[in-house]
Amino acid sequence: MMLEVSHVDTFHGAAQALRDVSFSVAAGEIVGIMGRNGAGKTTLLRTIMGLLKPRRGSIHLHGEEITHLPPHHVPRRGVAYVPQGRRLFNGMNVEENLQMGLAVRNSGQTVLESVLQLLPILKQRLKQPAGTLSGGEQQMLAMARALCTEPRLMLLDEPSEGLAPAIIDRLLETVLALKQRSVAIVLVEQRVKSALKVCDRILLMENGAIQHQAQAGELAADPVPLERYIGVHR
C-alpha cells in the first residue's frame, strides 16, 4: 500500500478530533473522505501531513513510517497537500509559485513541463500575479504547485469549493489523470456527485471516526449511508 493509517487518535488540546482511524490507499487509487462539517476530515489530512501529531497510532508511506517526521520533511517523502483555501503566494506570479513547488525536491524543467501538460491553461498565465487569477485558476495553480513536488500521494481538501461546474469538471479530469500516473489520492469532497464520479472508495466520517466505507458504485446504487452521515445523496 502507498498509504497506511493505523489506529490514529488526534487531539486539539483536550478535545479528541480523530478516534481510532484506520484506512489504506494503494498507488493509483482515489479514496474519498466525506462527512458533515466538524467530522474530522481536514484534521485527518493535516495529521497525515505531519501538521498535527497523533497521540496514538501510526502512518506509513510506502512502508516507511512518517508519523513523527517534522512537517517540512513529509513533502520530501512524496506527499503533496492542497489545503482548503489554496494558500498561494498571491504577490508572486504563477511561475514563481510553481518554482516553490519544484524546490521541495529539487525538481527541474522536465517536471514543470509535465505539470503544465496536465494544466495547460497555466502556460498562458506564467507571468501573471497569482492573486489576480480567477478562483478556478487559483485552484489549478494550487494543484500544479503540489504536483511540482512529484508526489506519490496527494491530499486534496475540498478542491471544488466555490467553483463553477465547468471548472470542477476540469479539476476532476486532472485528478483522474493523476490516477493514471499511479498517484495515490485522498480526496475530501462535499459534492457527492463529484466524489462518486472519481473515487474508487468512499470513507464516511462522523465524530472523528470512520463509520462506514464502501465502493463508490455501491453508494451510488444505495445512498442510505450518504443520507445518514452527510444528509444528502445527490
N, C-alpha and C positions, 0 to 999 in steps of 0.2 A: 504494500500500500504506500502511496505517496504521503498521506497524512493519517496519523492515528492519534486520536484524542481519547484518553482513558481516565475515567472516574474523576473528572476535574471539578473542583469546588473553587469558586472565586468570590471574593467579598469586596464590597465597597464600604470600608470602615467596619462597622459591626453588622451591616446588612449583607446577607448572603445573596449573591446575584446569579451564580451558577450552582446547580446541585447535581453532582454525580453524572456529569455529561460525558458520554462516550459515543464516538462515531468514527468512521474512517472514510477516506476518499481515495480512489485509485487514480492513476495517471489517465488523463483523457475522460474523466468523469466529472459531471456537474451535479453538485449536491445543493439543493435549495434549503434555506433556513427560513421558516415562516412562523409568525405568531403575532399576537397583539403588541401594542406599544408597552414597553417595560418587561417583555418576556425574557430578555437576556440575550437577544440576537447580537447587538453591537458589542456587548460585553464579551461574548464568545469570540468574536473576531479580534478584539483588542487583546484578549488573553492568548490566542494563537500567535499574535504578532509580538508578544512579549511586552506590550504596553501595560498590562496588568499581570500580576503574578498569582497563580493559583496557590491556595493553601494546601491542596491535596490533588493528587493525580499527576499525569504526565502527558507530554505532547511530543510526538516523534515525527520527523520529516524524513522520508525515505530511509528509515531505520536509525537515524541519528536523533538522540534526544535534544530538544531545543527548549525545554521547559524553563530553564533558568538562565538562558542566554540574555545578555543585555539587549534591549530593543534594537540598537543600531547594528547588531550582529545578525539578526534574523533575516533581513533582506539579502545579506551576503550569502546566505544559505539557499536563496532561491525562492523566497516568499515575498510577494508583492501585495500591497494593501491599497485599495481605492476607498477612502473613507466617505461617509455621508458628508456632503458639503464640499467635496473636491479638494479644498485646501491647496490651491495653486499659488505660485508666486506671481501675483497679479501685476506687479511692477516690471516683471521680466517678460520678454517676448516668448512666443511659442517655442522657438528653437532653444532658448536658454533654459526653459523648463524641461525640455527633453534632455538637454545635456546634464541636468541634475540627476535624472534617472540613469543615464549612461555611466555617470561617475560612481554609482554604487558598487558596480562590479567591473569597473574599468572597461566597459564595452565600447566598441568603436563604430565606425560609419556603416559597416555591414548590418549591424543590429538596428541602427537608426533607419536605414533604408527598408529593412524588413518590416519594421513597425509602421512606417509611412505607407507601405503597400496595404496593410490592413486598414488604415485610417487615412485614405488619400486626401480627404478634404484639408487636412492639416498642412499638406505641402504648399497650399496656397496662402497659408497664414503664418509662415515661419517667422516673419519679422514683425508680426502684429502683437501688441501687448496682450497678455493673457486676460487681463481684466476687461478688455473691450470685446472679447468673444461672446457669442450668444451662449445661453445656458447649455444647449446641446453640444456646441463646440467645446465648451469648457469641460464637459463630462468626457468627451472624446480625448481631450488633451490629458485629463487625469488618468485615463486608461492607458494612453500612449506612454506617458511618463513611467507608469508602473511596468509596462511591457519592456521598456528600455533596460530594466534590471534583469532581463532574461529569466523570468520566473518559471519555476517548476510548479508552483502553487500560487493561485491568485485568489484574493479575498475581496469581494465586491459588496459594498454596503449601500443598498438602495440606489443602484445606478440609474434607474429610470425616473426617480422622483422629480416631479415638476416639468417633465419633458413632453413635447408633442409626440403623438403616436408614430409619425414617420421617423423621428429621431430614435425613439425607443426601438423600432424595428431594426434600424441600422446598428444600434448597440448590441441587440440580440444576435444579429448576424456575426458581429465581431466575436462575441462570446462563443458561438458555435465554431467559428474558425479557430479559436484557441483550443477548443476541444480536439479538433483535427490535428493540432500540433502536439497533442498529448499533455497539454497543461491541465492540471487538476484545478477545479474551480469550486469555491464555496460562495454561493450567491444568496445574500439576504435581499429578499424582494417581497414587497407587499402586494404587487399586482399579480393576482392569481393567474390570469391568462398568460402573462409573460413567463412566470415561473413554470407553469405546466408545459409551455412551448419548448423550453430549452433544457430543463433539468431532467436528469435521469432518475434521481430520488429526491423526495421532499422530507425534511425533518420538521415536525411541528412542535414548537416550544410553548411552554406556559410555566410561569413562576420559576424561571431559571432552569427548567428541566426539559429534556426531550420526552414528550408524552406519547408521540406517535410517529412512525415513519413508514413510508410506502413508496412504491414506484409511482412516478408521475402519472403514468397511464391508469393506474388503479384509482388514484384520486380523481382523475378526470371522469372515470366511469362511476365512481361512488363518492360524491362530495361531502358526505356526512362528517368525516373528520375535519374538513376545512370549515364547515359551518360551526363545529364545536369549538375549535381552537382559534379561528380567525373571525368568524361571524359572517363571512361571505363565501361564495363559491364561484364567483364569476369575476 
